[in-house]
Amino acid sequence: VATALTLAWLVLRLTRDRVFAAFCAAGYLTGDVLFYRGWLAYADSVYTLGTFGAIACAWVAARERRMAFLWLGIIALTAGGLAKSQTAYLFYAVALAVLARDGDRRRFFIAPGSLCAHAAAIGLFLIWHFRFTAGQQATTTVTTIWLKFASMDLVSYVSQLITFPVETFLRLFPLSALATVWWYRRRHAGAGAAGAEIGLPLTVLAAMLVLNYLPYWLGPGTHIRYIMPLFPLATLFLAGLIW
């Protein structure tokens, strides 16, 4: 629920459309929540809230030139990393790189206040891993990744390449199905892409999703819960297509 509200807040800041913001929140809640998950209300959900919250705050901060939102995002990012894994920082870094392709947003991100905020995030990361855990958590993550590659089974890997996108589609149902129908009809009607009416940057969303999704799809031994921070962004992208 908190993640859905964060998504609605992001959409409202980007589009100023209250109905579309409510539609996105409803779309998120009718997606993966419909599937039973053993990790419901567990670390993955908190991890998702913190990671996506950080991306949303950075996006709004750059759009509105409000440094307070960026610092709020740093707190959310740190919380997301502590909730589960340092991969929260990778999701955030990729999203930040995509946002920074725009000149105005890039100037905001390289401003002194923004650099200080991100330096604080790096400092908190280093303090936690090397002061309080003596590097054990980081070492465990590297070891886990190495073992996945070392014990990779070709049949299981090929199966993953096929089933992972299918499971992703099902996790985002029903928005994924509605967007697919829309795309099919638009394609055969010869019409162009929509989305400009509400001012939603679909290309930015697509870049964030693709660059963050590919390592988990192509990497061995992955699981759908690893990409949960992408679900709100995917919901926004699909909702934008439908809208």
Residue, then its C-alpha position, 0 to 999 in steps of 0.5 A: v500500500a505504501t509503495a502504491l501511494t508512493l507511485a501515485w505521488l510520483v505520477l501526480r508530480l509528473t502529470r498533475d493528473r489525479v485520476f491517472a495517479a489513482f489508476c496507476a496505484a490501482g494498477y499496481l495493487t491489482g498486479d503482483v498482489l493477486f499472486y500468493r507470495g511467501w515473502l508478502a510483507y517481508a524484506d522484499s516488500v520493504y526493499t521495494l518501497g525503499t528502492f522505488g521511493a528513492i528513484a521517485c524522490a530523485w525524479v521529482a527532486a530533479r523536476e522541481r529543483r527541490m533538494a529536500f526530496l533528494w535527501l529524502g530519497i537518500i534516506a529511502l535508498t539507505a533503508g532499502g539497502l538495509a532491508k535486504s541487499q545492496t542491489a538497491y543502489l544498482f537500481y537507483a544508479v541505473a535510474l539516475a543515469v537515465l534521468a541524467r541524460d536530460g541536460d536540465r536534470r543532469r545539471f541538478f544532479i551535479a550541483p553541490g547539494s546533490l553531490c553532497a547527498h549522494a556522497a552521504a549515501i556512499g558514506l552510509f553504505l561504506i560505514w555499514h558494510f565495513r564498520f558494522t558488518a566488517g565487509q561480510q555482507a558484501t562478501t556474501t553477495v559476491t560469493t552468491i553471484w559467483l556460485k550462481f555462475a559456477s553452478m549454472d545448468l544449461v537446461s535450467y538457464v535456457s528454461q529461465l530465459i523463456t519463463f522469466p519474461v512470461e512470469t513477469f508478464l503474469r505478475l503485471f497482469p491485468l495491465s500487461a494484457l490490456a497494454t498488449v491488446w492496445w499495442y496490437r490494435r495500434r500497430h495494425a491500425g498504423a497509429g503512433a505511440a501515445g502518452a504525450e497527452i499526459g506528459l509521461p516520458l515513456t522513453v525514460l521509463a522504458a530505458m530504466l526498465v530495460l537496463n535494470y531488467l536485462p541483468y536479472w533476465l540474462g543472469p543465471g539462478t535469478h528469481i522474480r522477486y529480485i526485480m520487485p523494485l521495477f514493478p511500480l515503474a513497469t506499472l507506470f509504463l503500462a498504465g501510460l500506454i493504456w491511458 
